[in-house]
Amino acid sequence: MFRFRSGFIFLVLLSTFALATDNKRPVNIILLIGDGMGLNYVAASYISHDNDPYKRFSVIGLSNTCSADNLITDSAAGATALATGYKTKNKYISLDDHKNQMETILHAAKDKNYKTGIVVTSSITHATPAAFFAHVDSRYLENEIAEQLTDFEIDVVIGGGERFFLPRIDGGKRDDHLNLINKIKDNGYDYFNEIDSLKISKTRNNFYALLAGEGLPEAADRDYTLGELTGIAINSLKNDSTGFFLMVEGSQIDWGGHDNNKEAALNELKDFNTAINAALDFAVKDGNT
């Protein structure tokens, strides 16, 4: 099904394929978020493409996840509502409006021994992904968000944002001289900073792939899709019998909207659709997602 809030479309792949046949609860969950999207984007996609992925969904749900202090929400408060189930103030990341930490679905999944992953086209420290693992009172504390991510035992990370993990002397944005890339490697992760090595890797280890200094290149300027990145993440996570939780964000749909750039927004939407298809194709084949 997919649900809408002001600023987001999110799609939860709770596969009806398995449920319809044996009434077993699926073990894998894939949450896809189209940042900045509304139902108008879905309509534009639906009428523009013969094989549009939204035609593959049979259930529609609506959810109001505006911020606790404002009808017009930002990505931090909106993503916090998705990640925790509770509303908060704009700019807060998985803190309630009294600055108490709230458990996220990623933490809950890890507590149940699920494998976990995040795939985004923004910096991995951007507001939406951050709400799933971090707790800060400003979405702009990306250095702190990066450090909190390296303290969380996530299995797969794909996105941009390498500069927030490196000290300024190494071309990063950190003034504390910490090199979190070294910390990632010391924690036993494989590390990739360019797409070709990620594509050809046969690693079975947990890994980080920070493929740009901040956000990834726009969809029109990339020779790979969000769908390909989603497939790489799924292939790494699917081998665990316990199950997995994966969040995928089409982050830059929102940026095209901010710029009132129809071409950019629709290009990013088309790129996000590749991720929807990759997730749905896996769910159909797997029957337990």
N, C-alpha and C positions, 0 to 999 in steps of 0.2 A: 504494500500500500504506500501511498505518499501523502504527506501532510504539509500544510502551509503555515508559515507565520510571516509577519511583516518582515521581509528581508531574507527569508530562507524558504527553499523547498527542501524537504528531506524525505528520503525513501528508505523504508526499512524492509529488507528482504527476509521476511518470515515466510518461508516457502509454503504455498498452498499445495504444491505438488506432493510433498510427503504427507501433509496433514490429510489430504483428501483420500489417501489410500489406506493408511494404517493408524491414523490418529496419534502417532508419536510426536512428541515435541521436538522440533528441529534443534540441533546442537550448535549450529553456526549462525552468526548474525552479521549482516553487512548493512551499515548505515551510510547512505549517500546523501550529501548535503550540497545543494546548489546555492552558493552564497549570493545574496542579492536578488534571488529569484522570487517571483510570485506566480500565481496561476496564469497570468498573462504570458509569461515565458513558456509555460507548458503549452498553452494554446498556440503560440507562434511556432513552437517546435512541431506540435501535432499536425498542423495544417501545412507545414513546409516540407515534411519528409514522408515518403511513401511507407517506409519501414521504421517509423518513429518508435523509440523504445517505450514511450508512455502508453502506446496502444497495447503493450503487453501486460499492463496492470489492470486488474479487475475491481479493485477496491480503492476508494478515495476517502481520506479522512482529513479533517481540518483541526488545527490546534492553535490556540492563542498563547504565544510565549513572549508577549511584550515585557519590557523591563518593569521592575518593581516601582520605579520612581518616574517613569515617563511612558506615555503611550507609544512614542516613537523610540524604538529600541536600537541599540547598536549590536555589532556582531558578538561582543563579549557577553553581554547579558543574554542575548538570544541563544548563543551556543551553550551558555551555562544552563539555561532552561532545558535544552535538549540533553545535555550531558548529565545533569543532576536531577531533573524533574522539578526544580524550584526556580522561581523568578528572583532576580537580583537587580542591583543598580547598574546603570550603564557604566561601562569600562571595567567592572569587577569581573574577575575570572574565578569561577567556582568558589566564591565566598558569598555568604548571605549578606543581607544589608546591614548586619552588625559585624561583618568581617570574620565570621566564623567559617572554618573550612567545611565544605560539603563533599560527601563521597560522590565520585563520578562513576558512570557506567564502566569506564575502563578499569577503575580500581576494583569495582565489584566483580568484573570478569576475571581479573587477575586473582582475586581472592578465591574464585572457583576453579583456579588452575587452567582457565582458558588461555590460549595464546592470544596476543593482542597486536594490533597494527594500526598505523595512521598513514594515509597517502593524501597529499595536498599539492596544489600548484602554487600556493603562497609559501612564505617562510613557514617552517614547522613551528615557529614561535609566534605565529600570528594568532589573532583572537580566537578564531574558531577551533583550530586544533588544540591550542593551549587550554581551553576550557575542559578538555577531556583528561588532562593529567596534572595541571598546575593550579596553584592557589595564590593569586596576587590581587592587590586592590587597584591595579592599573594595567590595562592591556599593553601599555607601551613599555613595560619593564621586560623587554625581550631577552636581555642578558640573564636576568633572574629566571625567566621562564625556561631558557635553554639549560641552565644548571639544574632546575627541578626535573627536567626531562631526563637528564643523565643519571639522576638519582632514582628514577622509576624503572622498573624492570619490564620495559616494553620489548616486544620481540622484533617488530619490523617498523622502520621509519623511512618514508620516502617523501621528499619535498625540497624546498629551498631553505635558505637561512644559515649557511655555513659561517657567515661573518659573526653571528652572535655566539659562536662556539670558539672563536679564536681571539687572542689578544691583538691589540693594534699593531704591535711590532710584526705580526704575521699577516697583516692585511685585514684583521677583524675589527670588531667594535667594542671589545672588552678592555676596560681600564684596570681590571683587577689582575691582569697578567695570567689568568687561567687559560690553559689550552684544553678545552673540553673534548676536542677530537682525540687527543692522547688518552684522556680519561675513558672515552668510549671504547677505544681499542684495548686499553688495560682491563676493561670490564668484560672482554671476550667477544666483542662484536666485530664482524667484518665491516669495513668502511669503504664507501664509494663516493667520489665527488664528480663523476661524469657518467653519462648514460651508456656509452658503449661497453665499458667494463661491467656495469650492472647487468646489461642485457646478456652478455656471454657468460656471466658467472654461474657456476653450478653449486654455489655454496648452500649448505644445509644449516649453517650457523645463523643466529640472529644477526641482523645487520641494520646499519644506518646508510641511507643514500641521500646526501645533501648535495643536490645537483646544481645549485646556484648560490651566489652570495646572499641574495634575499629571495624575492619571488622567482619562480621559473620564467623563462621567456614566454611571451604570449603564445597562444595555441598556433597562430598563423606563422610564427617564427620557429616553431619546434619541428623536428623530424620524428617525433614520437608523440603518442597520445596518452591522455590520462587513463584510457582503457588498457594500454600496454602496461603502465605502471601498476594498475589495479590487478592485472593478471599476474605480474611478478609477485606482488604481495600475497595474493591468494595461493599461489603455488608454494610459497614458503610456509604459509600458515596451515594449510589444509592437511598436513601430514600428521597432525596430532589428534588422537582419538577423542580427547576431551572436548574439543570444539574450539572455535575462535570467534573473536569480535574484531571487526575491521571497520574503521571510519574512513570514508573517502570524501574529499571536498573538491568541487569545482570552484576554486577560490576566486578566480579572476572574472567570473561572470559579473560579480558585484562591481569590479573596477570599471568594466565597460559601461555599466549603468551610471556610476558616479560621473564619468566623463561624457555622458549622453552620447556615447559612440555606439550606434546600432550595430555596425559591422563587427566591432570588437566583441560586443556582448553576445551576438549570435554565433560568432566563431568559438567563443568560450563555451557557449551552450552546446554546440555541436561536439566539442571536445568532451564535455561532461557526459553527453549521451553515449560516447564510446565506453565510458566507465560503467554506465547503467547496463549496457548490453553485455559487457564482460562479466558483471556480477550476476545478471539474470541467466546468462548461458551456463555459468558455473552452478547456479542454484538448480536449474533444470536437470543438469547432468548429475549433480550430487544427490539431489532428492532429500537432503537433510540440512538445508540452509534456510 
